[in-house]
Amino acid sequence: MKLVFAGTPEVAVPALDALLAAERHEVAAVVTRPDAPAGRGRRLAASPVAERAEEEGIEILRPAHPRDPEFQERLREIAPDCCPVVAYGALLPRPALDIPAHGWVNLHFSLLPAWRGAAPVQHAVLAGDELTGASTFRIEEGLDSGPVFGVVTEEIRPTDTSGDLLTRLALAGAGLLVATMDGIEDGSLHAVPQPAEGVSHAPKISVTDARIDWTAPALRVDRVVRGCAPAPGAWTLFRGERLKLVHAAPAPEVGDLAPGEVRAGKKSVHVGTGSHAVELVWVQPQGKKPMRAADWARGVRVAPAERLDS
């Protein structure tokens, strides 16, 4: 089939690569978000998908919004059979949805109807799910509500961060997306409506959501640290400044610490929670690079019984 691929961030690149390598399909163009400020200099930079497409000499469409008439006209000229989508980042209006003969097919990183929305992987980790996956579905005007073509499953490991899990899902999902395109082309695959039961939503995680509540149980603190890694990053306050928690781990053997109370040893740093302690492994002080928590504690000279978020 002739395809126009829509995607923006790095997580979409494995799917684009898989489609480029598929002999049965031709990626005629990509649709991605416009260049955006990036890095410390805040210079305009192309999206990872745009960079990959440029390497392959593929036409790149960067509409300010997919409702733009010029974009829709160019899409009609290309006349794609289908438009596979991975993390494009903009809602598609009905006129655009109607252009490809087989519609727009999204690769979503959850087992739909669970975790519809912008942050399915983060919410799966935050909720303590043991199993997740990826789904391909035909895009409709509702939020991730269209009929499903196929799924792959992925175990959530006890130490997984959202970044770890998303990396694995991006690779497994790339294969699923190619298989979905194959099945649509030869007529062997038909989308099935999502069940009405089991719907959950995964809105974008805000910086406020990523703040640690030290009165919560250690299990919850661990999930917030892992679920918010690498972005937006779990955080707390120390002496009035933000301290990002890059890596932490439950430490059930350590007790007698009040919520938020810090105990710094030569090689370890523990903090009390609403249950047992957690060990801080890597932290990032405000304005500095990530460092080992023990090095941070020595540098700031944590006082006895001093607390985080106070």
C-alpha positions as CSV (number, residue, x, y, z in Angstrom):
1,M,0.0,0.0,0.0
2,K,1.0,3.6,-0.4
3,L,1.3,5.1,3.1
4,V,1.7,8.5,4.6
5,F,3.2,8.1,8.1
6,A,2.3,10.5,10.9
7,G,4.5,10.8,14.0
8,T,6.7,13.3,15.8
9,P,8.9,12.1,18.8
10,E,11.7,9.5,19.0
11,V,9.3,6.8,20.1
12,A,7.6,6.9,16.6
13,V,10.9,6.3,14.7
14,P,11.0,2.5,15.2
15,A,7.6,2.2,13.5
16,L,8.7,4.4,10.7
17,D,11.8,2.3,10.2
18,A,9.8,-0.9,10.2
19,L,7.4,0.4,7.5
20,L,10.3,1.6,5.4
21,A,11.8,-1.9,5.6
22,A,8.5,-3.6,4.7
23,E,8.6,-4.7,1.0
24,R,4.8,-4.6,0.6
25,H,4.4,-1.0,1.4
26,E,5.7,2.4,0.2
27,V,6.0,5.4,2.6
28,A,5.3,8.2,0.2
29,A,5.5,11.0,2.8
30,V,5.5,11.7,6.6
31,V,3.4,14.2,8.6
32,T,4.9,15.6,11.7
33,R,4.6,18.6,14.0
34,P,6.4,21.8,12.9
35,D,9.9,22.5,14.0
36,A,10.0,23.5,17.7
37,P,12.5,25.2,20.1
38,A,14.8,22.6,21.7
39,G,17.9,22.6,23.9
40,R,19.4,25.3,26.1
41,G,19.6,27.7,23.1
42,R,15.9,27.1,22.3
43,R,16.8,26.9,18.6
44,L,14.2,25.5,16.2
45,A,14.8,21.8,15.6
46,A,13.1,19.3,13.4
47,S,11.2,16.4,15.1
48,P,13.0,13.0,15.3
49,V,10.5,11.7,12.6
50,A,11.3,14.6,10.3
51,E,15.0,14.0,10.7
52,R,14.6,10.3,9.9
53,A,12.5,11.1,6.9
54,E,15.0,13.6,5.6
55,E,17.7,10.9,5.8
56,E,15.6,8.8,3.5
57,G,14.7,11.6,1.1
58,I,11.0,11.3,2.0
59,E,8.6,14.3,1.6
60,I,7.9,15.9,4.9
61,L,4.6,17.7,5.6
62,R,4.6,20.0,8.7
63,P,1.1,21.6,8.9
64,A,0.5,23.9,11.8
65,H,-2.7,21.9,12.2
66,P,-4.1,19.0,10.1
67,R,-7.2,21.1,9.3
68,D,-5.1,23.4,7.1
69,P,-6.6,23.3,3.6
70,E,-3.1,23.3,1.9
71,F,-2.1,20.2,3.9
72,Q,-5.4,18.4,3.1
73,E,-5.0,19.2,-0.6
74,R,-1.5,17.8,-0.7
75,L,-2.6,14.7,1.1
76,R,-5.3,14.2,-1.6
77,E,-2.7,14.6,-4.3
78,I,-0.5,11.9,-2.7
79,A,-3.6,9.7,-2.4
80,P,-2.4,7.3,0.3
81,D,-4.2,4.0,0.8
82,C,-3.7,4.3,4.6
83,C,-2.1,6.7,7.1
84,P,-0.4,4.9,10.0
85,V,0.1,7.1,13.1
86,V,2.4,6.9,16.1
87,A,2.4,9.8,18.6
88,Y,1.7,12.5,16.0
89,G,0.4,15.0,18.6
90,A,-2.6,16.7,17.0
91,L,-6.2,15.8,16.6
92,L,-7.3,14.9,13.1
93,P,-10.5,16.5,11.7
94,R,-13.1,14.5,9.8
95,P,-12.1,15.9,6.3
96,A,-8.5,14.7,6.9
97,L,-9.7,11.3,8.3
98,D,-11.7,10.7,5.1
99,I,-8.9,11.1,2.6
100,P,-7.1,7.8,2.8
101,A,-9.1,4.8,1.5
102,H,-8.4,2.7,4.6
103,G,-8.4,5.6,7.0
104,W,-5.8,6.5,9.7
105,V,-4.5,3.7,11.9
106,N,-3.0,4.6,15.2
107,L,-0.5,2.6,17.2
108,H,-1.4,3.3,20.9
109,F,0.7,2.1,23.8
110,S,-1.9,0.3,25.9
111,L,-4.3,-2.6,25.7
112,L,-7.4,-0.6,24.7
113,P,-9.9,0.3,26.1
114,A,-7.5,0.7,29.1
115,W,-5.6,4.0,29.3
116,R,-7.0,6.1,26.5
117,G,-5.2,9.4,26.2
118,A,-1.8,11.1,26.1
119,A,0.2,9.2,28.8
120,P,-0.9,5.5,28.7
121,V,2.6,4.1,29.7
122,Q,3.0,6.4,32.6
123,H,-0.4,5.7,34.0
124,A,0.1,1.9,33.7
125,V,3.3,2.2,35.8
126,L,1.6,4.6,38.3
127,A,-1.3,2.3,38.7
128,G,0.9,-0.7,39.4
129,D,-0.4,-2.7,36.4
130,E,1.5,-5.9,35.8
131,L,0.6,-6.2,32.1
132,T,0.2,-3.7,29.3
133,G,0.8,-3.7,25.6
134,A,0.1,-1.8,22.3
135,S,-2.9,-1.7,20.1
136,T,-3.6,-0.7,16.6
137,F,-7.0,0.9,15.9
138,R,-8.8,3.0,13.3
139,I,-8.9,6.6,14.3
140,E,-12.3,8.1,14.8
141,E,-13.2,11.6,16.2
142,G,-13.5,10.2,19.7
143,L,-10.4,9.9,22.0
144,D,-8.7,6.6,21.2
145,S,-12.2,5.0,20.9
146,G,-12.0,3.4,17.4
147,P,-12.2,-0.3,16.5
148,V,-9.1,-2.3,17.2
149,F,-7.1,-4.3,14.6
150,G,-4.6,-6.1,16.8
151,V,-2.7,-6.1,20.1
152,V,0.7,-7.2,21.5
153,T,1.2,-7.6,25.3
154,E,4.2,-6.6,27.4
155,E,4.9,-7.5,31.0
156,I,5.7,-4.5,33.3
157,R,8.7,-5.4,35.4
158,P,9.0,-4.3,39.0
159,T,11.9,-1.9,38.2
160,D,10.6,-0.5,34.9
161,T,10.5,3.2,34.4
162,S,8.1,4.6,31.9
163,G,11.0,5.2,29.6
164,D,12.1,1.5,29.9
165,L,8.7,0.3,29.1
166,L,8.0,2.7,26.3
167,T,11.2,1.7,24.6
168,R,10.2,-2.0,24.5
169,L,6.6,-1.1,23.4
170,A,7.9,1.1,20.6
171,L,9.8,-1.9,19.2
172,A,7.1,-4.5,19.7
173,G,4.5,-2.0,18.4
174,A,6.4,-1.4,15.2
175,G,6.0,-5.0,14.3
176,L,2.3,-4.9,15.1
177,L,1.8,-1.8,12.9
178,V,3.5,-3.5,9.9
179,A,1.4,-6.6,10.5
180,T,-1.7,-4.4,10.6
181,M,-0.9,-2.8,7.3
182,D,-0.3,-6.2,5.8
183,G,-3.7,-7.5,7.1
184,I,-5.6,-4.4,5.8
185,E,-4.0,-4.7,2.4
186,D,-4.8,-8.4,1.9
187,G,-8.2,-8.1,3.5
188,S,-7.4,-10.7,6.3
189,L,-7.7,-8.2,9.1
190,H,-10.9,-6.5,10.3
191,A,-11.2,-4.0,13.1
192,V,-13.3,-5.0,16.1
193,P,-15.2,-2.4,18.3
194,Q,-13.8,-1.8,21.7
195,P,-15.8,-3.2,24.6
196,A,-17.7,-0.7,26.7
197,E,-16.3,-2.1,29.9
198,G,-12.7,-1.5,31.1
199,V,-12.3,2.0,29.8
200,S,-9.8,4.1,31.7
201,H,-8.1,7.4,30.9
202,A,-4.5,8.6,30.8
203,P,-4.2,12.4,30.7
204,K,-0.8,14.0,30.4
205,I,1.2,13.9,33.6
206,S,1.8,17.4,35.0
207,V,4.7,18.6,37.0
208,T,2.3,18.9,40.0
209,D,1.4,15.3,39.6
210,A,5.0,14.3,39.8
211,R,5.6,15.9,43.3
212,I,6.3,13.2,45.9
213,D,3.9,12.9,48.9
214,W,6.1,11.4,51.6
215,T,3.1,10.5,53.7
216,A,2.1,8.0,51.0
217,P,3.3,4.4,51.3
218,A,6.7,3.5,49.9
219,L,5.1,1.5,47.1
220,R,3.3,4.6,45.9
221,V,6.5,6.7,46.1
222,D,8.3,4.1,44.1
223,R,5.6,4.1,41.4
224,V,5.7,7.9,41.1
225,V,9.4,7.9,40.7
226,R,9.4,5.2,38.0
227,G,6.2,6.4,36.3
228,C,7.5,9.9,35.9
229,A,10.9,8.9,34.6
230,P,12.3,10.3,32.4
231,A,9.7,13.0,32.2
232,P,8.4,15.1,33.8
233,G,10.6,13.7,36.6
234,A,9.5,13.0,40.2
235,W,10.5,15.8,42.6
236,T,10.5,17.1,46.1
237,L,11.8,20.1,48.0
238,F,15.0,20.3,50.1
239,R,15.7,23.5,51.9
240,G,13.3,25.3,49.6
241,E,14.8,24.1,46.3
242,R,13.5,21.5,44.0
243,L,15.3,18.1,44.1
244,K,14.5,15.7,41.3
245,L,14.4,12.0,42.1
246,V,16.0,10.2,39.2
247,H,16.2,6.7,40.7
248,A,14.9,5.3,44.0
249,A,14.1,1.9,45.4
250,P,11.9,0.6,48.3
251,A,13.9,-0.3,51.4
252,P,11.6,-2.3,53.6
253,E,14.5,-3.2,56.0
254,V,14.9,0.4,57.0
255,G,12.4,1.7,59.6
256,D,12.1,4.3,62.3
257,L,12.0,7.2,59.8
258,A,9.2,9.8,59.8
259,P,7.7,10.7,56.4
260,G,10.2,12.8,54.5
261,E,12.9,12.3,57.1
262,V,16.4,11.8,55.6
263,R,19.0,9.4,56.9
264,A,22.3,9.8,55.1
265,G,25.1,7.3,55.5
266,K,28.5,7.0,53.8
267,K,27.1,5.0,50.8
268,S,23.3,5.3,51.1
269,V,20.5,7.8,51.6
270,H,17.1,6.7,53.0
271,V,13.9,8.7,53.3
272,G,10.9,7.8,55.4
273,T,7.4,7.4,53.9
274,G,3.9,6.6,55.2
275,S,5.1,2.9,55.5
276,H,8.8,1.9,55.3
277,A,11.7,3.8,53.8
278,V,12.9,4.2,50.3
279,E,16.5,4.5,49.2
280,L,17.5,7.5,47.0
281,V,20.0,6.2,44.4
282,W,20.3,9.1,41.9
283,V,19.0,12.7,42.4
284,Q,19.3,15.9,40.5
285,P,19.6,19.1,42.5
286,Q,18.1,22.3,40.9
287,G,20.4,23.6,38.2
288,K,22.8,20.7,38.3
289,K,23.4,17.4,36.6
290,P,22.2,14.0,38.0
291,M,24.4,12.6,40.7
292,R,24.5,9.7,43.2
293,A,22.4,10.5,46.2
294,A,25.2,9.7,48.6
295,D,27.4,12.3,46.9
296,W,24.6,14.9,47.0
297,A,24.0,14.2,50.8
298,R,27.7,14.7,51.6
299,G,27.8,17.9,49.6
300,V,24.8,19.5,51.3
301,R,25.6,18.0,54.7
302,V,22.2,16.7,55.6
303,A,21.5,17.3,59.3
304,P,20.1,14.7,61.6
305,A,16.3,14.4,61.3
306,E,16.2,16.9,58.4
307,R,13.3,16.3,56.1
308,L,12.5,16.6,52.4
309,D,9.6,18.8,51.4
310,S,9.8,21.0,54.5
